[in-house]
Amino acid sequence: MGQSFKSLSLAMIVKDEEQCIKRCLDSVVDLVDEIVIVDTGSTDKTIEICRSYNAQVFPYPWNNNFAEARNFGLDKVTGDWVLWLDADEEVVAENRNQLNKGTHFDDYDALSVPLINFYGEKVDYDEVVQIAQPRFFRNHMGFRFENKIHEWLNLSSAYEQDRVGFLDLKIYHYGYMNSQVDNKQKFNRNVTLLLQELKEEQSHAWTHYYLAAEYYRSKDFRKAFKHVNQSIRLFLNEGIIPPPSMLYRLKYSILLETGSWEGAWPAIQSAVRMYPDYVDLNFYMGVILYYKQKYQEALDCFKVCIQLGEDNLKYLSIKGSGSFRAWYYIGLCLVKLNSQEEAFLAYQQAITISNNFVPAREAIAELISMQPKLGDCIKNPNPEL
């Protein structure tokens, strides 16, 4: 590691995590010099498992405040740098040598890494949402967590001095899998804490966003839409123009889920103008145009998505919006434009990128059943944009 790097501490808060804590600690035990665990009231084997990794475990009376619990842990760590994780995460084995190369730990006070969020019934590496998130930071710099729930690390001083770098060391997060999202107890706890925050500070724009996200995951789209719009209004009132990109991603996700094509058009154009390099917003605009039967305009949007790709981790982005999902929709548009052979090649490109992408496979089967000669197109699976 960099010359200024001497030791790394892991900081976590946990409660009843015996089902996943071992996976998390296995992934970092050979990377860190110290493991500091703040336990907020476990009644299962979590503490026992943590101590088997020589972790320091500190009990903390739960007070409905995630930031305070995390900051309690930060007061206990002694390393020069800190890595913070949740129990339902793991550091991926790939690229671990990044920690021993370069001058990241000399040049910066914090480092963002790719956070890969799985969703759905089972782990599928093509069913993920990804974003860069700061997880490593220099100790003794005064960095603290804020917010009772959906706590975030305040690195404003580091950002202002351009002292936040990037480390290509992936973290997998399993907390958005269906088995976790369906946990009503967790949903009720989160919503209760967020509503309590609103009572204490009604102008909290981020609180409305997080409420919208909770309601969206529980499929209460009416409440989700209400809160995401309120969040956008509050950011605008505070002079933050444009409001954060993920607000628009959530807003148009809701409209797509509910098939509200007329409600989404033409406003989606304004969102894309604000964030022209955000592939998800371009993808959503293409989907909206497709269902409004504007097939050529939709096709143009999906071509932009392919050109943008999906490696811009400054945005929260679904995997495939700049690759196989966009190719699939290119195929759908081409079918509507009576270009079946080109459509076949687009579907083929989608499954070349994501072999298990079922919609594209089904579309190919349907095209071949209607026009068997299209099977010859497999010889040339790389369509031109």
Secondary structure, DSSP 8 states (H G I E B T S, - for coil): --TT---EEEEEEESS-TTTHHHHHHTTTTT-SEEEEEES---SSHHHHHHTTT-EEEE----S-HHHHHHHHHTT--SSEEEE--TTEEE-STTGGGGGSTTHHHH-SEEEEEEEEEEESS--TTSEEEEEEEEEEETTS--EEE-SSS-EEE-HHHHHTT-EEE----EEEEEEEHHHHT-HHHHHHHHHHHHHHHHH-TT-HHHHHHHHHHHHHTT-HHHHHHHHHHHHHHHHHTT-SS--HHHHHHHHHHHHHTT-HHHHTTHHHHHHHH-TT-HHHHHHHHHHHHHTT-HHHHHHHHHHHHHH-S--TTS-EETTTTTHHHHHHHHHHHHHTT-HHHHHHHHHHHHHH-TT-HHHHHHHHHHHHH-GGGGGGGG------
